Amino acid sequence: MTTTTTLEAVGSGLCLRRPRGRHTPSPGAQRGGGPQPRAPVGGWTEALKETAEVLRSGQVVGVPTDTIYGIACLAQNSDAVRRIYGIKGRKENRPLAICVGSVDDIYRYCKVTVSDQLLRDLLPGPVTLVFERSDKLNSDLNPFTELVGVRIPDHAFIQQLAQMCSEPLALTSANVSSQMSTLTTEEFRDLWPHLGLVVDCGPIGNLINPDYRLGSTVVNLATSGKYSIIRPGCALAATVEVLNGKHGLTSIS
């Protein structure tokens, strides 16, 4: 059983929950462990550095996004990617999205079919855009498909984290597969012992309204001039207005 230490980033509106020894047990290990007394860690920059260090060590972290809480690892680290699947109990044929720090990064890992302005009209934001992947992306990430979803959440912490790591994060929801998405870190407490760090920024959205748990809107843009909605998510109307109303893309079913 892993004991979790809670570290508070003073004045930054977030705290870090870190298992002692940074040991990530196997998914079958006993779960548990409560937060220990808090101690100051300095601030926002220190929290980012701590989280990036844990990611570079090959571990999985819990992070806030603009929609729900997620768990993330370095997408170019094959062992860490496999660890995410084990933690979630996720089927191996279900893809993971990547998260990058800026629109410019999308061009490195995806074969973009739309204008730069369209990308910037949607991102950062609660949208996942699906393109054909480039050969720069880890071949062990979603090896069963030529496509990859890319996100830039409208949340400063995870944006800056991706920028600090200088490579994409593999990102998925912080819950066991098929269970409810999470808006607080307490809601995925059962996963804590399997994570190298949990970044807690407090509740995301309205805990009572189920619409806040829908996650990002997922759109396939792999075909030039066309789009298809893979998941309606929380920003469907606004996304379609940008795609069709402003940029004239045609919907395909």
N, C-alpha and C positions, 0 to 999 in steps of 0.2 A: 504494500500500500504506500502511495506517495503522499507526503505531507506538503501542503501548498503554503508558501509564504506570500503575503500580500505586501507589495511595496507601493506607496502612494507617491505619485509625481506631483509635488507641491505646486499649486497655482496653475496647473495645466488642465484641470478638469478630468483627469483620468488616473487610474492606478494600475499597477502591474501585479499580477498573481503568478508567482514563480514556484514551481516544484523544487524542493531542496535537492541539490545535486544535479539539477537539470536532467534527471533520468526519465526517459519516456518508456514506460512499461509496454509490454505487448497488449493487444486488444483483449486478450483473455485474462489478463491479470486482474486482481481484486481492485475494485474502484472505491474511492473514498478520499477522506482527508479534508479538513476544513481550513479556512484561512487563518493564519497566525497574526499576531499583533503587527500593526503597520509601522513602517519606518520610511523616512523621506528618501527619495532618490534624486532630487534635484529639480527636474522640470521636463518640459516637452522634448528638448533635444536629447537629454540623457535617456528618456524613455524610448525614443527612436533608436538610439545607438544600442541599447540593451536588446531591443526586439530584433534588430538586424543581426546582431551577434548570435542570437539564438537560432535564427533562420540559417545563417551561414554554417552553423554546427550540424545542420541536417535535420533539425527538429521542426515540428509543426506548432504554430501559434494560433491563439484565438484573437481575432481582430474585429474592430467595429467597421462598418461600411455605412453608406448613406441609406441603406434599406433595412438590412438585418445584420446580426453578427455572423461572422464567417470564420473558417479556419483556413490557414494558408501555409505554404511552404515555398521554397525556391523551385520554380518550374523546371529548371535545368538539372535538378538533383533527382535522379531516378529513384533512389532509395527513399527519399522524403515523399515523393509522389506516391509510391506504394504504401507508405505509412498512412497517408491520408485515407486511402481506400480501406485500410484495416481499421482505422479509428472509427470511421463512419459505418462500416459494414456495407460499403457501397459496391454494387456490382461492377465488375471490371469493364463492362461494355458501356458504362455511362461516363460521358466525358467530363473533364474538369475545364473550367474557364481559366484564362490568365488575366492578371491584373497588372497594368503598367502605370508608370508615373506621369506620362504625358502623351498627347496625341502623336507627337513625332515618333515615339517608341513603337506605335502600332505598325508602322511601315517596315520595321525590322523583322517582325514576327508574323506578319500577315500580308497576303497579296490583296491590297486594297482596290476595290472596284468603284468607289464613290469619290466625290470631290472632298478635298480637305475641309472645305467649309461645312459640308454635311457632317463630317466627323466632329467638328468643333461645335456645331449646333446641338449635338446630342451628348457630347462628352466634355468634361466630366458630368456624370448624371446616372440615374437609376436604369441604365440600359446596357445590355450585353449585345455586342455586334459580332456576328459570325461571318468569318471569311475563310478562304483557303489559306492554310498555314504555309509559312515559308520554311526553307530548310535550315534556318537559324534556330528553330525551336526544337527542343529535346524530342528525339524520335520516340522515346519511351512514354511521352505524355500523349494519351489518346492515340495509340498506334493503330487503332481500328478505323480511323477516319482521317481524311485529308483536310477536314475543317477544324477550326478552333474559335471559341468565343472569347472576346476580349472586353475587359471592363476598365474604366477609370471611375471609380466611385467618387461622388462629390463629398468626400470626407478628407480633410487635410492630413490626418494621421496616416492613413493607408496610402495616400498619394505620395507623401514624403517618404514613407517607408520603402515603396517601390523604387523611388528615385535614389535613395541611399544605398539600396542593394544593387543598383545598376543592372538588374535583370528582372524578368517577369516573375510574378508570384503565381503559383497555382492556387486558385481560390474557389471555395465551395461553402455552403451554408454550415453553420456550427450546430449540427444536430445529427443524431443517428439517422441513416437513410429511412425515408418514409414517415419520420416523425415531424412534429410541428417545428417550423423555423423559429428562431429565438431573437428576442428583442432586448434581453438582459443577459449578462454572463451567468447569473444564477440559474437561468433556464437551461444552460448546458453544463451545469456543474458536474454531471456524471462523466463528462469528457475531460475535465481538468487534469486528472492524473496521467492522461496520455499526451498532454501538451507540454511543450517546453516553457511556454509563457502564455498568459491571458491578459490582454490589454482591455481594461474595463473603463469605458467612458460614460457609464450610466445607461439608462433606458434609451432605446432608439424608437421614437414614435409612440403611438398610443397602444398601450398593452391590451386594451379591451377591444379595440376595433380590429377585426381580422384582416381588413384590407392592408394593414401595415405589415403583415407577414407574407405578402405575396412575392416578395423578392423582385429582382430586376425584370424588365421587359426584354425578352430575347428575340432578336431579329436576324434572319439569314439574309446576308447581303452578298453572297458568293457569286451571284449572277448579275452582271452589269446591267443597270437600269431597272432592276426588279428587286422586290423584297418579299419575304414571307415571315409571318409571325410564328415563332416556335413556342413561345410562352407569353401570354398577355401581360402578366406581371402587374406592377403598380403604376406604370406610366404609358399605357397603351395609347390613349387618345393623343397625348402630347407627342408621342413618338411618330404616330401615323401622320399627324399634321406636318411634322418636319419632313418626313420621307415623301409623302404624296403631295401635300399642300404647298410646301415651299420648294422642294427639289424635283417634283414630278416623277418620282419612281412609281412603277406599276406593281400592284399587289398580285402575287401568284399564290394559288392555294396548294 
